[in-house]
Amino acid sequence: AVDCNFLYAPGSDALNPLPGPKIHWVMQWLKENPGEPVVVGAQGVATIDALQVLLQEAKIDYRLIRGGVPGKDRQQFIDEFQAGKFQIMLLQQVAGSESVTLTKAATSMLLDHNWSPVPYTQFMARTCRQGQTQECEHFDLSFNEFQSNIIKRLQRGEAFDAEARAEVEKAYTERIRCLHL
């Protein structure tokens, strides 16, 4: 049996598509940190869609990179974010986990994740990249304490090191194996 409730961000389960605690937590963080640039990612289309509705209602400017966004628009969104023209870069995890440098933000959040550890570890490196001048903080609303502690190893200006990545991938693989037993 797969623990889908663990991954699903909008509501308590797939039958409840209303924004749930994870999305409300993001909205509260935005309220408490007005104007602070942030990268928010999610694998689920329902999660992205629910968050977009709340961002629009709150009149918070954002851009979205998901599958199907043309390369030209994608690069324009990245350039505008880096220039401080809007607050939130919203990424669908797989589409936004490669070739995206978002060092304007020192904060990133992941609401739900892809089953593969590769897009997860790639997503982690969107803010903490070469050229980053601020300490990076990542809020992982989809993993357990062990994995979150490894993630805290991200430090100002340093890449996501191979040892931390290997530990995250090992823990992730073990979790997947346990879910399928």
Residue frames as a rotation matrix with the C-alpha (Angstrom) as fourth column:
ALA 1
0.582 0.813 0.000 0.00
0.813 -0.582 0.000 0.00
0.000 0.000 -1.000 0.00
VAL 2
-0.452 -0.702 0.551 1.30
0.697 -0.663 -0.273 3.43
0.556 0.261 0.789 -0.92
ASP 3
-0.106 0.346 -0.932 0.84
0.855 -0.447 -0.263 6.22
-0.508 -0.825 -0.248 1.62
CYS 4
-0.202 0.066 0.977 -0.57
0.817 -0.539 0.205 8.82
0.540 0.840 0.054 -0.80
ASN 5
0.836 0.547 -0.050 -1.81
0.476 -0.675 0.564 11.07
0.275 -0.495 -0.824 2.00
PHE 6
0.330 -0.811 -0.483 1.83
0.633 -0.190 0.751 11.65
-0.701 -0.553 0.451 2.96
LEU 7
-0.623 -0.650 0.436 2.57
0.731 -0.283 0.621 13.09
-0.280 0.705 0.651 -0.45
TYR 8
-0.089 0.705 0.703 -0.65
0.853 -0.311 0.420 14.88
0.515 0.637 -0.574 -1.23
ALA 9
-0.873 -0.427 -0.237 -0.62
0.487 -0.730 -0.480 18.58
0.032 -0.534 0.845 -0.38
PRO 10
-0.591 0.605 0.534 -3.96
-0.124 -0.722 0.680 20.19
0.797 0.335 0.502 -1.32
GLY 11
0.356 0.759 0.545 -6.26
-0.767 -0.096 0.635 18.60
0.534 -0.644 0.548 1.27
SER 12
0.138 -0.278 0.951 -6.15
-0.822 0.504 0.267 15.60
-0.553 -0.818 -0.159 3.51
ASP 13
-0.327 -0.249 0.912 -6.39
0.242 0.910 0.336 13.16
-0.913 0.331 -0.237 0.61
ALA 14
-0.970 -0.134 0.205 -7.16
0.220 -0.113 0.969 12.88
-0.107 0.984 0.139 -3.10
LEU 15
-0.216 0.967 0.138 -10.89
0.911 0.149 0.385 13.13
0.352 0.209 -0.913 -2.40
ASN 16
0.635 0.362 -0.682 -10.42
0.636 -0.747 0.195 16.52
-0.439 -0.558 -0.705 -0.69
PRO 17
0.091 -0.655 0.750 -8.92
0.935 -0.203 -0.291 18.89
0.343 0.728 0.594 -3.26
LEU 18
0.913 0.252 0.319 -9.35
0.144 -0.935 0.325 22.00
0.380 -0.251 -0.890 -1.12
PRO 19
0.042 -0.950 0.310 -6.16
-0.339 -0.306 -0.890 23.70
0.940 -0.067 -0.335 0.06
GLY 20
0.701 0.145 -0.698 -4.86
0.480 0.628 0.613 21.85
0.527 -0.765 0.371 3.08
PRO 21
0.866 -0.295 -0.403 -2.41
0.288 -0.364 0.886 22.62
-0.408 -0.883 -0.231 5.89
LYS 22
-0.090 -0.966 0.243 0.72
0.858 0.049 0.511 22.67
-0.505 0.255 0.824 3.72
ILE 23
-0.210 0.070 0.975 -0.66
0.775 -0.596 0.210 25.28
0.596 0.800 0.070 1.35
HIS 24
0.825 0.530 0.197 -2.07
0.283 -0.688 0.668 27.34
0.490 -0.496 -0.717 4.23
TRP 25
0.534 -0.725 -0.435 1.35
0.602 -0.035 0.798 27.17
-0.593 -0.688 0.418 5.90
VAL 26
-0.400 -0.666 0.630 2.94
0.916 -0.286 0.280 28.63
-0.006 0.689 0.724 2.75
MET 27
0.187 0.554 0.812 0.35
0.514 -0.759 0.399 31.42
0.837 0.343 -0.426 2.65
GLN 28
0.948 0.110 -0.300 0.99
0.319 -0.375 0.871 32.21
-0.017 -0.921 -0.390 6.33
TRP 29
0.074 -0.991 -0.110 4.76
0.817 -0.003 0.577 32.28
-0.572 -0.132 0.809 5.68
LEU 30
-0.342 -0.157 0.926 4.19
0.818 -0.534 0.212 34.72
0.462 0.831 0.311 2.81
LYS 31
0.669 0.656 0.349 2.08
0.347 -0.691 0.635 36.93
0.658 -0.303 -0.689 5.08
GLU 32
0.857 -0.370 -0.359 4.84
0.327 -0.149 0.933 36.94
-0.399 -0.917 -0.007 7.72
ASN 33
-0.219 -0.976 0.001 7.60
0.483 -0.107 0.869 37.57
-0.848 0.191 0.495 5.13
PRO 34
0.759 0.650 -0.031 6.11
0.296 -0.387 -0.873 40.12
-0.580 0.654 -0.486 2.73
GLY 35
0.833 -0.356 -0.424 8.13
-0.551 -0.596 -0.584 40.70
-0.045 0.720 -0.692 -0.40
GLU 36
-0.044 -0.900 0.433 10.81
-0.652 0.355 0.671 38.12
-0.757 -0.253 -0.602 0.44
PRO 37
0.035 0.017 -0.999 11.77
-0.946 0.324 -0.028 36.17
0.323 0.946 0.027 -2.68
VAL 38
-0.181 -0.008 0.984 10.95
-0.587 0.803 -0.102 32.47
-0.789 -0.596 -0.150 -2.38
VAL 39
-0.590 0.001 -0.807 10.99
-0.685 0.528 0.502 29.36
0.427 0.849 -0.311 -4.55
VAL 40
-0.134 0.639 0.758 7.99
-0.708 0.474 -0.524 27.07
-0.694 -0.606 0.389 -3.99
GLY 41
-0.646 -0.166 -0.745 7.85
-0.694 0.534 0.483 23.64
0.317 0.829 -0.461 -5.59
ALA 42
-0.016 0.634 0.773 5.42
-0.581 0.624 -0.523 20.77
-0.814 -0.457 0.358 -5.81
GLN 43
-0.938 -0.254 0.237 5.11
0.001 0.680 0.733 17.69
-0.348 0.688 -0.637 -7.94
GLY 44
-0.405 0.868 0.286 1.33
0.785 0.491 -0.378 17.54
-0.469 0.071 -0.880 -7.94
VAL 45
-0.694 0.275 0.665 -0.71
0.411 -0.607 0.680 19.48
0.591 0.746 0.308 -10.47
ALA 46
0.388 0.909 -0.153 -3.51
0.627 -0.138 0.767 19.81
0.675 -0.394 -0.624 -7.89
THR 47
0.212 -0.407 -0.889 -1.05
0.882 -0.311 0.353 21.33
-0.420 -0.859 0.293 -5.41
ILE 48
-0.826 -0.551 0.120 0.22
0.536 -0.699 0.474 23.87
-0.177 0.456 0.872 -7.95
ASP 49
-0.420 0.741 0.523 -3.31
0.418 -0.354 0.837 24.74
0.806 0.570 -0.161 -9.05
ALA 50
0.521 0.641 -0.563 -4.60
0.780 -0.090 0.619 25.19
0.346 -0.762 -0.548 -5.48
LEU 51
-0.104 -0.650 -0.753 -1.67
0.802 -0.502 0.324 27.38
-0.589 -0.570 0.573 -4.54
GLN 52
-0.835 -0.191 0.515 -2.10
0.509 -0.622 0.595 29.52
0.207 0.760 0.616 -7.65
VAL 53
0.117 0.965 0.234 -5.72
0.603 -0.256 0.756 30.25
0.789 0.053 -0.612 -6.72
LEU 54
0.623 0.110 -0.775 -4.70
0.766 -0.288 0.575 31.49
-0.160 -0.951 -0.264 -3.26
LEU 55
-0.473 -0.850 -0.233 -1.79
0.721 -0.525 0.452 33.55
-0.506 0.046 0.861 -4.64
GLN 56
-0.641 0.312 0.702 -4.11
0.496 -0.530 0.688 35.23
0.586 0.789 0.185 -7.13
GLU 57
0.471 0.868 -0.155 -6.71
0.652 -0.224 0.724 35.93
0.594 -0.443 -0.672 -4.42
ALA 58
0.491 -0.380 -0.784 -3.99
0.706 -0.354 0.614 37.46
-0.511 -0.855 0.094 -2.22
LYS 59
0.992 -0.100 0.078 -2.69
-0.016 -0.712 -0.702 39.48
0.126 0.695 -0.708 -5.21
ILE 60
0.342 -0.928 0.150 0.81
-0.270 0.056 0.961 38.04
-0.900 -0.369 -0.231 -4.78
ASP 61
0.611 -0.161 -0.775 2.84
-0.792 -0.126 -0.598 38.14
-0.001 0.979 -0.204 -7.99
TYR 62
0.078 -0.560 0.825 4.43
-0.237 0.793 0.561 34.89
-0.968 -0.239 -0.071 -9.13
ARG 63
0.044 -0.049 -0.998 5.55
-0.986 0.156 -0.051 32.99
0.159 0.986 -0.042 -12.23
LEU 64
0.513 0.232 0.827 5.15
-0.431 0.902 0.014 29.27
-0.742 -0.364 0.563 -12.87
ILE 65
-0.344 -0.582 -0.737 7.50
-0.927 0.335 0.168 26.88
0.149 0.741 -0.655 -14.59
ARG 66
0.133 0.401 0.906 5.82
-0.368 0.869 -0.331 23.58
-0.920 -0.290 0.263 -15.40
GLY 67
-0.544 -0.289 0.788 5.87
0.514 0.628 0.585 21.16
-0.664 0.723 -0.193 -18.30
GLY 68
0.218 0.633 0.743 4.89
0.975 -0.107 -0.195 22.89
-0.043 0.767 -0.641 -21.52
VAL 69
0.753 -0.052 -0.656 6.34
0.069 -0.985 0.157 26.31
-0.655 -0.163 -0.738 -20.64
PRO 70
0.859 -0.432 0.275 8.38
0.326 0.048 -0.944 27.33
0.395 0.900 0.182 -23.71
GLY 71
0.130 -0.933 -0.335 12.13
0.989 0.146 -0.024 27.76
0.071 -0.328 0.942 -23.18
LYS 72
-0.458 -0.262 0.849 11.94
0.386 -0.920 -0.076 31.48
0.801 0.293 0.522 -24.03
ASP 73
0.449 0.708 0.545 9.27
-0.280 -0.468 0.838 32.12
0.849 -0.529 -0.012 -21.36
ARG 74
0.778 -0.221 -0.589 11.11
0.583 0.604 0.543 29.93
0.236 -0.765 0.599 -18.87
GLN 75
-0.274 -0.962 -0.003 14.30
0.923 -0.262 -0.281 31.99
0.269 -0.079 0.960 -19.26
GLN 76
-0.292 0.250 0.923 12.33
0.008 -0.964 0.264 35.23
0.957 0.085 0.279 -19.09
PHE 77
0.785 0.620 -0.021 10.72
-0.017 0.055 0.998 34.12
0.620 -0.783 0.054 -15.79
ILE 78
0.444 -0.711 -0.545 14.14
0.894 0.393 0.216 33.21
0.060 -0.583 0.810 -14.36
ASP 79
-0.514 -0.679 0.523 15.64
0.671 -0.699 -0.248 36.56
0.534 0.223 0.815 -15.43
GLU 80
0.036 0.624 0.781 12.70
-0.182 -0.764 0.619 38.53
0.983 -0.164 0.086 -14.01
PHE 81
0.875 0.246 -0.417 12.86
0.316 0.362 0.877 36.64
0.367 -0.899 0.239 -10.70
GLN 82
0.070 -0.951 -0.302 16.59
0.995 0.088 -0.045 37.24
0.069 -0.298 0.952 -10.42
ALA 83
-0.614 -0.254 0.748 15.94
0.364 -0.931 -0.017 40.95
0.700 0.262 0.664 -11.11
GLY 84
-0.878 0.268 -0.397 13.39
0.363 -0.169 -0.916 41.08
-0.313 -0.948 0.051 -8.25
LYS 85
-0.824 0.566 -0.029 10.38
-0.432 -0.593 0.679 41.78
0.367 0.572 0.733 -10.46
PHE 86
0.355 0.932 -0.078 8.12
-0.554 0.277 0.785 39.35
0.753 -0.236 0.614 -8.56
GLN 87
0.099 -0.274 0.957 8.21
-0.994 0.017 0.108 37.50
-0.045 -0.962 -0.270 -5.24
ILE 88
0.170 0.098 0.981 7.45
-0.440 0.898 -0.013 33.84
-0.882 -0.429 0.196 -5.93
MET 89
-0.408 -0.258 -0.876 8.89
-0.876 0.380 0.296 31.38
0.257 0.888 -0.381 -8.42
LEU 90
0.311 0.621 0.720 6.49
-0.672 0.679 -0.295 28.46
-0.672 -0.392 0.628 -8.46
LEU 91
-0.477 -0.600 -0.642 7.97
-0.873 0.407 0.268 25.27
0.101 0.688 -0.719 -9.89
GLN 92
0.865 0.502 -0.021 6.42
-0.500 0.864 0.056 21.98
0.046 -0.038 0.998 -10.79
GLN 93
0.572 -0.721 0.392 9.16
-0.316 0.247 0.916 19.80
-0.757 -0.647 -0.086 -9.38
VAL 94
0.248 -0.535 0.808 10.41
0.706 0.671 0.228 17.91
-0.664 0.513 0.544 -12.43
ALA 95
0.603 0.047 0.797 10.10
0.718 -0.467 -0.516 20.80
0.348 0.883 -0.315 -14.91
GLY 96
0.811 -0.219 0.543 11.74
-0.290 -0.956 0.047 23.24
0.509 -0.195 -0.838 -12.51
SER 97
0.877 -0.447 0.177 14.47
-0.015 0.342 0.940 21.09
-0.481 -0.826 0.293 -11.05
GLU 98
0.090 -0.889 0.449 17.10
0.855 0.300 0.423 21.47
-0.511 0.345 0.787 -13.78
SER 99
-0.493 -0.444 0.749 18.81
0.809 -0.550 0.207 24.41
0.320 0.708 0.630 -15.46
VAL 100
0.564 0.663 0.493 17.18
0.322 -0.726 0.608 26.89
0.760 -0.184 -0.623 -13.09
THR 101
-0.538 -0.729 -0.422 19.33
0.759 -0.202 -0.619 29.21
0.366 -0.654 0.662 -10.96
LEU 102
0.415 0.797 0.439 17.29
0.353 -0.586 0.729 31.26
0.838 -0.148 -0.525 -8.50
THR 103
-0.364 -0.715 -0.597 19.89
0.844 0.018 -0.536 32.78
0.394 -0.699 0.597 -6.18
LYS 104
-0.451 0.311 0.837 17.70
-0.267 -0.941 0.206 35.86
0.852 -0.130 0.507 -5.60
ALA 105
0.643 0.743 0.187 15.87
-0.470 0.189 0.862 33.69
0.605 -0.642 0.470 -3.06
ALA 106
-0.589 -0.765 0.260 17.41
-0.685 0.303 -0.662 32.43
0.428 -0.568 -0.703 0.13
THR 107
-0.430 0.550 0.716 14.30
-0.537 0.482 -0.692 30.38
-0.726 -0.682 0.089 0.88
SER 108
-0.582 0.351 -0.734 12.77
-0.606 0.414 0.679 27.41
0.542 0.840 -0.029 -0.89
MET 109
-0.278 0.604 0.747 9.85
-0.709 0.395 -0.584 25.17
-0.648 -0.692 0.319 -0.05
LEU 110
-0.801 0.118 -0.587 8.72
-0.374 0.666 0.645 21.80
0.467 0.736 -0.489 -1.34
LEU 111
-0.197 0.849 0.491 5.10
-0.973 -0.107 -0.204 20.85
-0.120 -0.518 0.847 -0.69
ASP 112
0.691 0.291 0.661 4.95
-0.242 0.956 -0.167 17.40
-0.681 -0.044 0.731 -2.26
HIS 113
-0.172 -0.949 -0.264 7.47
-0.744 -0.051 0.667 15.39
-0.646 0.311 -0.697 -4.23
ASN 114
0.355 0.091 -0.930 8.14
-0.821 0.505 -0.264 13.11
0.446 0.858 0.254 -7.14
TRP 115
0.981 0.068 0.181 8.77
-0.148 0.866 0.478 9.43
-0.124 -0.496 0.859 -6.35
SER 116
0.552 -0.833 0.039 12.29
0.623 0.381 -0.684 9.66
0.555 0.402 0.729 -7.75
PRO 117
0.509 -0.419 -0.752 15.09
0.649 -0.387 0.655 11.02
-0.565 -0.822 0.075 -5.56
VAL 118
-0.416 -0.744 0.523 16.79
0.907 -0.295 0.301 12.64
-0.070 0.599 0.798 -8.57
PRO 119
-0.014 0.422 0.906 14.29
0.437 -0.813 0.385 15.52
0.899 0.402 -0.173 -9.07
TYR 120
0.877 0.315 -0.363 14.19
0.446 -0.252 0.859 15.95
0.179 -0.915 -0.362 -5.30
THR 121
0.217 -0.877 -0.430 17.91
0.733 -0.145 0.665 16.48
-0.645 -0.459 0.611 -4.94
GLN 122
-0.489 -0.315 0.813 17.95
0.818 -0.491 0.301 18.60
0.304 0.812 0.498 -8.11
PHE 123
0.476 0.756 0.450 15.18
0.472 -0.651 0.594 20.81
0.742 -0.070 -0.667 -6.67
MET 124
0.704 -0.226 -0.674 17.25
0.656 -0.158 0.738 21.32
-0.273 -0.961 0.037 -3.52
ALA 125
-0.290 -0.953 -0.086 19.96
0.791 -0.289 0.539 23.01
-0.539 0.088 0.838 -5.55
ARG 126
0.282 0.445 0.850 17.81
0.870 -0.492 -0.030 25.72
0.405 0.748 -0.526 -7.18
THR 127
0.954 0.100 0.281 18.64
-0.012 -0.928 0.372 28.39
0.298 -0.358 -0.885 -4.60
CYS 128
0.607 -0.780 0.152 21.92
-0.268 -0.021 0.963 27.17
-0.748 -0.625 -0.222 -3.13
ARG 129
0.770 -0.303 0.562 24.03
0.638 0.400 -0.658 27.52
-0.025 0.865 0.502 -6.25
GLN 130
-0.372 -0.928 0.027 27.20
0.917 -0.363 0.163 29.19
-0.141 0.086 0.986 -7.44
GLY 131
-0.613 0.107 0.783 26.68
0.242 -0.918 0.315 32.91
0.752 0.382 0.537 -7.02
GLN 132
0.537 0.809 -0.237 24.47
0.468 -0.052 0.882 32.59
0.702 -0.585 -0.407 -3.95
THR 133
-0.439 -0.723 0.533 25.48
-0.017 -0.586 -0.810 35.18
0.898 -0.365 0.245 -1.36
GLN 134
-0.051 0.516 0.855 22.94
-0.949 -0.291 0.119 34.42
0.310 -0.806 0.505 1.36
GLU 135
-0.902 -0.122 0.414 22.49
-0.296 0.873 -0.387 31.44
-0.314 -0.472 -0.824 3.65
CYS 136
-0.496 0.724 -0.479 19.76
-0.525 0.190 0.830 29.22
0.692 0.663 0.286 2.19
GLU 137
-0.670 0.407 0.621 16.85
-0.488 0.389 -0.781 27.84
-0.560 -0.826 -0.062 4.15
HIS 138
-0.674 0.453 -0.583 14.70
-0.401 0.439 0.804 25.03
0.621 0.776 -0.115 2.82
PHE 139
-0.344 0.677 0.651 11.31
-0.768 0.195 -0.609 23.99
-0.539 -0.710 0.453 4.17
ASP 140
-0.819 0.072 -0.569 10.51
-0.328 0.756 0.567 20.45
0.471 0.651 -0.595 3.19
LEU 141
-0.271 0.827 0.492 6.87
-0.924 -0.081 -0.373 19.77
-0.269 -0.556 0.786 3.89
SER 142
0.563 0.522 -0.641 7.02
-0.735 0.670 -0.099 16.31
0.378 0.527 0.761 2.39
PHE 143
0.027 -0.640 -0.768 9.86
-0.023 0.768 -0.640 14.44
0.999 0.035 0.005 4.13
ASN 144
0.758 0.242 -0.606 10.65
0.516 0.346 0.784 13.21
0.400 -0.906 0.137 7.60
GLU 145
0.933 -0.360 -0.029 12.95
-0.235 -0.668 0.706 14.69
-0.274 -0.652 -0.707 10.25
PHE 146
0.264 -0.879 0.397 16.00
0.448 0.477 0.756 12.62
-0.854 -0.022 0.520 9.23
GLN 147
0.062 -0.210 0.976 15.83
0.995 -0.067 -0.077 13.83
0.081 0.975 0.205 5.66
SER 148
0.856 0.304 0.418 15.10
0.285 -0.952 0.107 17.40
0.430 0.027 -0.902 6.78
ASN 149
0.753 -0.640 -0.154 18.21
-0.021 -0.257 0.966 17.37
-0.658 -0.724 -0.207 9.01
ILE 150
-0.060 -0.774 0.630 20.37
0.819 0.322 0.475 16.36
-0.570 0.545 0.615 6.06
ILE 151
0.377 0.306 0.874 18.85
0.827 -0.537 -0.168 19.16
0.418 0.786 -0.455 4.01
LYS 152
0.981 0.031 -0.191 19.92
0.135 -0.814 0.564 21.66
-0.138 -0.579 -0.803 6.68
ARG 153
0.183 -0.981 0.072 23.51
0.683 0.179 0.708 21.03
-0.708 -0.080 0.702 5.56
LEU 154
0.321 -0.047 0.946 22.96
0.832 -0.462 -0.305 23.50
0.452 0.885 -0.109 2.74
GLN 155
0.182 -0.346 -0.920 25.10
0.682 -0.629 0.372 26.49
-0.708 -0.696 0.122 3.56
ARG 156
0.731 0.132 -0.670 25.72
-0.194 -0.901 -0.389 29.87
-0.655 0.414 -0.633 2.01
GLY 157
0.345 -0.587 -0.732 27.49
-0.920 -0.368 -0.139 29.59
-0.188 0.721 -0.667 -1.33
GLU 158
-0.656 -0.613 0.440 28.06
-0.536 0.789 0.300 25.85
-0.532 -0.039 -0.846 -1.13
ALA 159
-0.368 0.498 -0.785 26.68
-0.704 0.401 0.585 23.26
0.607 0.769 0.203 -3.50
PHE 160
0.663 0.598 0.450 24.49
-0.745 0.586 0.319 20.43
-0.073 -0.547 0.834 -2.26
ASP 161
-0.289 -0.957 0.037 27.32
-0.940 0.291 0.177 18.05
-0.180 0.016 -0.984 -1.40
ALA 162
-0.227 0.128 -0.965 27.46
-0.618 0.747 0.244 14.51
0.753 0.652 -0.091 -2.78
GLU 163
-0.933 -0.153 -0.326 27.49
0.136 0.689 -0.712 12.86
0.333 -0.708 -0.622 0.65
ALA 164
-0.662 0.749 -0.032 24.28
-0.336 -0.334 -0.880 14.63
-0.670 -0.572 0.473 1.75
ARG 165
-0.098 0.619 -0.779 22.67
-0.994 -0.024 0.105 13.82
0.046 0.785 0.618 -1.59
ALA 166
-0.537 -0.170 -0.826 23.58
-0.294 0.956 -0.006 10.13
0.790 0.240 -0.564 -1.26
GLU 167
-0.978 0.184 -0.101 22.12
0.158 0.326 -0.932 10.01
-0.139 -0.927 -0.348 2.28
VAL 168
-0.372 0.886 -0.275 18.88
-0.697 -0.463 -0.548 11.66
-0.613 -0.012 0.790 1.14
GLU 169
-0.102 0.314 -0.944 18.58
-0.899 0.377 0.222 9.29
0.425 0.872 0.244 -1.81
LYS 170
-0.813 -0.228 -0.536 19.24
-0.019 0.930 -0.367 6.26
0.582 -0.288 -0.760 0.43
ALA 171
-0.845 0.534 -0.023 16.63
0.001 -0.041 -0.999 7.35
-0.535 -0.844 0.034 2.98
TYR 172
-0.212 0.774 -0.597 14.19
-0.902 -0.390 -0.185 8.14
-0.376 0.499 0.780 0.19
THR 173
-0.338 0.013 -0.941 14.69
-0.636 0.734 0.239 4.74
0.693 0.680 -0.239 -1.44
GLU 174
-0.957 -0.027 -0.288 14.24
0.185 0.710 -0.680 2.99
0.223 -0.704 -0.675 1.92
ARG 175
-0.602 0.791 -0.111 11.01
-0.373 -0.401 -0.836 4.90
-0.706 -0.462 0.537 2.52
ILE 176
-0.104 0.552 -0.827 9.67
-0.989 0.030 0.144 3.93
0.105 0.833 0.543 -0.91
ARG 177
-0.635 -0.195 -0.748 10.56
-0.231 0.971 -0.057 0.28
0.737 0.136 -0.662 -0.26
CYS 178
-0.954 0.292 -0.067 8.72
0.145 0.253 -0.957 0.39
-0.262 -0.922 -0.284 3.11
LEU 179
-0.379 0.859 -0.344 5.63
-0.722 -0.508 -0.471 1.89
-0.579 0.070 0.812 1.49
HIS 180
-0.056 0.323 -0.945 5.46
-0.912 0.368 0.180 -0.92
0.406 0.872 0.274 -1.03
LEU 181
-0.940 -0.331 -0.079 5.75
-0.265 0.858 -0.440 -3.78
0.213 -0.393 -0.894 1.49
